[in-house]
Amino acid sequence: MKRGSSDPGLSGSSILQYHWVASLVLISGLGLLAVLACWLRRTCRHVGRYEYTALEAENSVHERLELERKARAQAQSACLHYLRCCARYSLLHHLNDIGSRVDKQWFVVRDVSVKTERLLTLVPRSSNCPILCDAENRTTIIDLFLALQHPYIYPILDLEFQEAPSGNETYIILVLPFNNKGSLKDLIYQSSWQDDWCEKYSQRTEGLPASQVQRLGRQILEALLFLKERGFPSCTHLHSGNVILQNGVARLSGLENTLFGFTSRIHPVIWSLAKADPAAIDIICFGHILFEMCAGYELKTQKPSPANYLDIDNYPQVVEILEFIFQNPKSRFPSIEELLVHDFFRNIDLREMRASSLSQVYHARLTTSAITLLNSVKQFQVKKSKMRRNQSTPAEPPSPPPRTEQSDTTEEQPLGKESFEEQDVGLLGSNDNDNDIIATEDNKDLDGENFDSSQEHRNLTLHIQPIANPLTLETSSLLR
């Protein structure tokens, strides 16, 4: 055989083998493609639905963020408008959303008269505000807070009512001392006070030392007792975010919320327990603060559950106090005085109370207009509480909403000087329909109670053990 020649039989066999292998590879590939196509079809059927749902949620988030951005810009415009009319303060910077209230804004300003930084807060007037936001009531409220000076109450330095540049809204502007230590909530969660509220309280912590809980708790009780003795209405806004820490001392803030009719973030849970005894609302709030200081997370139900008590079993005296508050053998809530004489709070050195210059401040007399204002706000609260209880109790037979009974229902107006003189409770015909506080089907909280739906709060997502009680902060229609 010559070199370079090929065997015809061998060549044909190789060609047949090649075609067989190629066909096998092609068939296998087509089979894999068919399986892959089937899998993709099933997967995409579900993924499409999930992506559509996620897109809806994302759009909702974008809309909310856009609304908050616009509200923030409007508030800054109102702040600048106020500062142009008030030469005493100059704007340093606009703070993050450091609190839960969506429509409230915080600014750092400089008080040029004393060359000191101040905190300026700005929030739209609530439609449930029981007082007129006018110059006369501004003077009365400033005099009131001057008379409420106390080592354990955070002072309010200035107040102003500012019309929005658009003219369709009134802003309540407060000036307070600037404090870079934050609140009791910041201490509990070891967070930075200037961070966004939604980010800084999401992690559970170990709780505070018992000695610190003891001292701070006693100081809060002293502040509540002082307010009670001065005739101030129930705070209803007592929570760890409204307890400012200054040089290690707890100072109660947010008292203005009671006067202006704002609703707190924890109101639905607190009120569901306090509606039978509204005067005990501050004691219930104090119990929630006491638990949070020890457990390192918020109590999200009306009262502690057995699982909650297990989380603070290394605070036996605090457990005893919480049981005294929420499981009182006399089927009632204890008073502030009863808590103060408890062994856990009794022997605390209150050096801030021993200052000789404070005695005259403690006995500063309230002006007649301030007393009238406080009495009217308390009467307003009583009437509102009765309305809430009536709304939560089914009537037999069902009656139409009160708003339709024009002959029997009196619309309500913010309290001004004339209303103080004409009626004891200070509730007259409303000058505008937006101030009517009568509950309707679209304006109820968890128990059918009235609340200001425009005052929304940011939600706090904290992953802890599930609690059986269905009434939680997450289920409240007040929260996002």
C-alpha positions in Angstrom: 0.0 0.0 0.0 1.3 3.4 -0.9 2.0 6.0 1.8 -0.8 8.5 2.2 -3.6 6.2 1.0 -6.6 5.4 3.3 -8.7 2.3 4.0 -12.3 2.9 2.5 -13.8 0.6 5.2 -12.2 2.4 8.1 -13.2 5.8 6.7 -16.9 4.9 6.4 -17.0 3.5 9.9 -15.5 6.7 11.3 -18.1 8.8 9.5 -21.0 6.7 10.9 -19.6 7.0 14.4 -19.3 10.7 14.1 -22.9 11.2 12.9 -24.1 9.0 15.8 -22.3 11.0 18.4 -23.5 14.3 16.9 -27.1 13.1 16.9 -26.8 12.0 20.5 -25.4 15.3 21.6 -28.1 17.2 19.6 -31.0 15.1 21.1 -29.5 15.5 24.7 -29.2 19.3 24.1 -32.8 19.6 22.9 -34.0 17.6 25.9 -32.2 19.9 28.3 -33.5 22.9 26.6 -37.1 21.5 26.9 -36.6 20.9 30.6 -35.1 24.3 31.1 -38.0 26.0 29.2 -40.5 24.2 31.3 -38.8 25.2 34.5 -38.5 28.8 33.4 -42.2 28.9 32.5 -43.3 27.7 35.9 -40.8 30.0 37.7 -41.7 33.1 35.7 -45.4 32.5 36.3 -44.8 33.1 40.1 -42.0 35.5 39.8 -44.1 37.8 37.7 -46.8 37.9 40.4 -44.2 38.5 43.1 -42.4 41.2 41.1 -45.8 42.9 40.4 -46.6 42.9 44.1 -43.1 44.1 45.0 -43.5 46.8 42.4 -46.7 47.9 44.0 -45.1 48.1 47.4 -42.1 49.9 46.0 -44.4 52.5 44.3 -46.2 53.0 47.6 -42.9 53.6 49.4 -41.9 56.0 46.7 -45.1 57.9 47.0 -44.8 58.1 50.8 -41.2 59.3 50.5 -42.2 61.9 48.0 -44.9 63.2 50.3 -42.5 63.3 53.2 -39.9 65.1 51.0 -42.5 67.7 50.0 -43.6 68.1 53.7 -40.0 68.5 54.7 -39.5 71.2 52.1 -42.7 73.0 53.1 -41.6 72.9 56.7 -38.2 74.4 55.9 -39.9 77.1 53.9 -42.1 77.9 56.9 -39.1 77.9 59.2 -37.2 80.3 57.0 -40.3 82.5 56.8 -40.5 82.6 60.6 -36.8 83.3 61.0 -37.0 86.3 58.5 -39.6 87.8 60.9 -37.6 86.9 64.1 -34.2 88.3 64.2 -33.4 86.5 67.4 -32.7 83.1 65.7 -30.7 82.1 62.7 -30.8 78.7 61.0 -27.8 76.4 61.3 -29.1 73.2 59.8 -32.2 71.1 59.2 -32.0 67.8 61.2 -32.9 64.3 60.1 -36.3 62.8 61.0 -35.2 62.1 64.5 -38.8 61.5 65.9 -41.7 59.3 65.0 -44.1 62.0 63.9 -44.1 62.2 60.1 -45.1 65.8 59.8 -42.8 67.2 62.5 -39.5 68.8 61.6 -36.4 69.6 63.8 -33.9 72.4 63.2 -30.8 73.6 65.0 -30.8 77.4 65.3 -28.6 79.9 67.0 -30.0 82.3 69.6 -28.0 85.4 68.8 -29.1 87.1 72.0 -27.2 84.6 74.1 -25.0 83.1 71.4 -26.2 79.6 72.1 -27.5 76.8 69.9 -31.2 75.9 70.3 -33.5 73.2 69.0 -36.5 74.5 67.0 -39.4 72.1 66.3 -42.1 72.8 63.8 -45.4 70.9 63.3 -48.7 71.7 61.7 -51.6 72.5 64.0 -53.7 69.4 64.7 -57.4 69.4 63.7 -58.1 68.2 67.2 -56.3 71.2 68.8 -58.6 72.3 71.7 -57.2 75.8 71.9 -57.0 78.8 69.6 -53.5 79.4 68.2 -53.5 83.1 68.7 -51.3 85.8 70.4 -53.3 85.8 73.6 -53.0 82.0 74.1 -49.4 82.2 73.1 -48.7 84.5 76.0 -50.7 82.3 78.4 -48.8 79.2 77.4 -45.4 80.8 77.7 -46.4 82.1 81.2 -47.6 78.6 82.0 -44.3 76.9 81.2 -42.4 79.5 83.1 -44.4 78.5 86.1 -43.7 74.8 85.4 -39.9 75.0 85.9 -38.6 71.9 87.6 -35.3 70.0 87.6 -37.1 67.0 86.0 -39.1 68.9 83.4 -37.5 70.0 80.2 -38.1 73.7 79.6 -39.8 75.4 76.7 -38.0 78.7 75.9 -40.2 80.2 73.2 -43.4 79.5 71.3 -44.9 81.0 68.1 -47.8 80.3 65.8 -46.7 80.8 62.2 -49.0 80.8 59.2 -47.7 78.8 56.2 -46.6 80.8 53.2 -49.6 79.3 51.3 -51.9 80.6 54.0 -53.9 77.4 54.4 -52.1 76.0 57.4 -50.8 77.0 60.8 -47.5 75.8 62.2 -46.7 75.5 65.9 -43.1 76.5 66.5 -41.3 75.7 69.7 -37.7 76.6 70.8 -36.0 74.4 73.4 -32.5 74.0 74.8 -30.2 72.1 72.5 -29.1 68.8 74.0 -26.6 66.5 72.2 -27.1 63.6 74.6 -30.5 62.6 73.2 -33.4 60.9 75.0 -33.9 58.0 77.3 -34.8 55.9 74.3 -31.4 56.8 72.8 -29.7 55.6 76.0 -31.7 52.3 76.0 -30.8 51.5 72.4 -27.3 53.0 72.5 -28.1 55.0 69.4 -27.1 58.5 68.1 -29.9 61.0 68.7 -29.4 62.7 65.3 -30.0 59.6 63.3 -33.3 58.8 61.5 -35.9 57.4 63.9 -36.7 54.4 61.7 -33.0 53.3 61.8 -31.9 53.8 65.4 -34.3 51.8 67.5 -34.6 48.5 65.5 -32.2 46.4 67.6 -33.0 45.0 71.0 -30.5 45.8 73.7 -29.6 44.4 77.1 -31.4 47.0 79.2 -30.1 49.5 81.7 -28.5 48.7 85.1 -31.0 48.3 87.9 -29.5 51.3 89.8 -30.0 53.5 86.7 -33.5 52.3 86.2 -34.2 53.1 89.9 -32.8 56.6 89.7 -34.3 57.6 86.3 -37.7 56.1 87.3 -37.8 58.1 90.5 -37.0 61.3 88.7 -39.8 60.7 86.2 -42.2 60.0 89.0 -41.2 63.3 90.7 -41.9 65.2 87.5 -45.4 63.5 87.2 -46.1 64.4 90.8 -45.2 68.0 90.3 -47.4 68.3 87.2 -50.3 66.7 89.1 -49.9 69.1 92.0 -49.9 72.1 89.6 -53.1 71.0 88.0 -51.6 70.0 84.7 -53.7 67.5 82.6 -52.6 63.9 82.1 -49.6 64.0 79.9 -50.7 61.1 77.6 -47.4 61.5 75.8 -45.1 59.9 78.4 -42.7 57.6 76.7 -38.9 57.0 76.6 -38.5 59.3 73.5 -40.0 62.2 75.5 -37.6 61.8 78.4 -34.6 64.0 77.7 -31.3 63.1 79.5 -29.3 66.1 80.6 -26.2 65.6 82.7 -27.5 62.1 83.6 -30.8 63.6 84.8 -34.2 62.6 83.3 -36.3 65.6 82.2 -39.8 65.1 81.0 -40.6 66.8 77.7 -43.5 66.9 75.2 -46.0 68.6 77.6 -47.1 70.9 74.8 -48.6 67.9 73.0 -51.3 67.7 75.6 -52.3 71.3 75.1 -52.3 71.1 71.3 -54.3 67.9 71.0 -51.6 65.7 69.4 -51.9 61.9 69.6 -48.9 59.8 70.6 -47.6 56.8 68.7 -48.4 54.4 71.5 -51.9 55.9 72.1 -53.9 53.0 70.7 -52.3 50.4 72.9 -52.3 52.6 76.0 -55.9 53.9 75.6 -57.2 50.3 75.2 -56.2 49.8 78.8 -56.8 53.3 80.2 -60.3 53.9 78.8 -61.9 52.5 81.9 -59.8 54.9 84.1 -58.4 57.8 81.9 -56.8 59.4 85.0 -54.4 56.4 85.2 -52.9 56.9 81.7 -49.7 58.3 83.0 -49.2 55.4 85.4 -49.7 53.0 82.5 -47.2 54.9 80.3 -44.7 54.9 83.2 -45.1 51.1 83.5 -44.2 50.8 79.8 -41.1 53.0 80.2 -40.0 50.9 83.2 -40.3 47.7 81.2 -38.4 49.2 78.2 -35.6 50.3 80.4 -35.1 46.8 81.7 -36.0 44.6 78.7 -34.2 46.7 76.0 -37.3 46.7 73.8 -40.8 48.3 73.7 -43.7 46.7 75.3 -46.1 46.4 72.4 -49.1 45.2 74.2 -51.4 46.7 76.9 -49.6 44.9 79.7 -46.6 42.6 80.1 -47.2 38.9 79.2 -45.6 36.0 81.0 -42.9 35.9 78.3 -42.2 39.6 78.8 -41.7 39.0 82.5 -39.2 36.2 81.8 -37.1 38.8 79.9 -36.7 40.9 83.0 -36.6 38.2 85.6 -33.2 39.6 86.7 -35.0 42.8 87.9 -37.2 41.2 90.6 -38.2 44.6 92.2 -39.2 46.0 88.8 -41.3 42.9 88.1 -43.0 43.5 91.5 -43.7 47.1 90.5 -45.1 46.2 87.1 -47.4 43.6 88.7 -48.5 46.3 91.2 -49.4 48.5 88.2 -50.9 46.0 85.8 -52.1 43.2 88.1 -53.1 45.2 91.1 -54.9 43.0 93.7 -57.3 45.9 94.3 -58.3 45.9 90.6 -57.2 49.5 90.1 -54.2 51.4 89.0 -51.9 52.7 91.8 -51.3 56.4 92.2 -48.1 58.3 91.7 -47.7 58.7 95.4 -48.1 54.9 96.0 -45.3 54.2 93.5 -43.0 56.8 95.1 -43.1 55.1 98.5 -42.3 51.7 97.0 -39.0 50.3 98.4 -37.4 50.4 94.9 -37.8 54.2 94.6 -37.9 55.4 98.2 -34.2 55.9 99.1 -32.9 57.8 96.1 -30.7 60.8 96.5 -32.4 63.6 94.6 -29.6 66.2 94.7 -31.2 68.3 92.0 -34.2 68.9 94.4 -32.0 70.2 97.2 -30.9 73.4 95.4 -31.9 76.3 97.7 -32.9 78.6 94.8 -35.6 76.2 93.6 -38.1 76.7 96.4 -39.3 79.9 95.0 -39.6 78.5 91.5 -41.6 75.5 92.7 -44.1 77.9 94.3 -44.5 80.2 91.3 -48.2 80.9 91.0 -50.1 80.1 87.8 -51.8 83.1 86.2 -55.6 83.1 86.1 -55.6 82.7 82.3 -53.2 79.7 82.7 -55.5 78.0 85.2 -58.5 78.6 83.0 -56.6 77.2 80.0 -55.6 74.0 81.9 -59.1 73.5 83.3 -60.6 73.9 79.9 -58.2 71.4 78.3 -59.0 68.9 81.1 -62.7 69.3 80.5 -62.0 68.8 76.8 -60.2 65.6 77.6 -63.0 64.3 79.8 -65.6 65.0 77.0 -63.4 63.3 74.4 -62.9 60.3 76.7 -66.6 59.9 77.1 -67.1 60.1 73.4 -64.5 57.4 72.9 -66.1 55.1 75.4 -69.5 55.6 73.8 -68.1 54.8 70.4 -66.5 51.6 71.7 -69.7 50.4 73.4 -72.4 49.2 70.9 -75.6 51.1 71.3 -79.1 49.4 71.4 -80.7 50.2 69.1 -78.0 51.5 66.8 -78.1 55.3 66.4 -76.9 57.4 63.4 -73.6 59.1 63.7 -73.7 62.2 66.0 -72.7 64.5 63.2 -76.1 64.0 61.5 -78.0 65.2 64.5 -77.6 68.9 64.1 -80.3 69.8 66.6 -78.6 67.7 69.4 -74.9 68.0 68.6 -72.8 71.1 69.2 -69.8 71.5 67.0 -66.6 72.1 68.8 -64.2 75.0 68.6 -60.7 75.6 69.9 -60.6 77.3 73.2 -60.1 81.0 73.3 -60.8 83.8 75.8 -64.4 84.2 74.8 -65.1 80.5 75.2 -63.5 80.5 78.7 -66.0 83.2 79.7 -69.1 81.8 78.1 -68.8 78.1 79.0 -67.1 76.2 81.8 -65.8 73.5 79.4 -64.9 76.0 76.7 -66.5 74.2 73.8 -68.5 76.4 71.4 -69.6 76.4 67.8 -66.7 75.7 65.5 -65.4 78.4 63.2 -64.4 75.8 60.6 -65.6 72.3 60.0 -62.2 70.8 60.1 -62.0 71.2 63.9 -65.0 68.9 64.6 -63.7 66.1 66.8 -66.8 63.9 66.7 -65.9 60.4 65.6 -67.0 59.0 62.2 -66.5 55.7 60.5 -63.4 57.0 58.7 -61.8 58.5 61.9 -61.4 55.8 64.5 -58.6 53.9 66.1 -58.6 50.3 67.2 -61.5 50.6 69.6 -63.6 52.9 67.5 -62.0 55.9 69.2 -61.4 59.2 67.7 -58.0 60.2 66.7 -56.3 62.8 64.4 -55.7 60.8 61.3 -53.4 63.5 59.9 -50.9 63.0 62.7 -49.2 59.8 61.5 -46.2 58.2 63.0 -43.3 56.1 61.6 -43.5 52.5 62.6 -40.9 50.7 64.6 -40.0 47.3 63.4 -38.3 45.4 66.2 -37.9 41.6 65.9 -38.6 40.0 69.3 -40.6 37.0 70.4 -44.2 36.9 69.2 -46.8 37.9 71.7 -50.2 36.3 71.8 -52.3 39.5 72.4 -53.5 40.6 69.0 -53.5 44.3 69.9 -50.0 45.5 68.9 -48.5 48.8 67.7 -48.0 47.2 64.2 -51.7 46.7 63.8 -52.6 50.2 64.6 -54.0 52.3 61.8 -52.1 55.2 63.2 -48.8 53.7 62.2 -47.2 53.0 58.8 
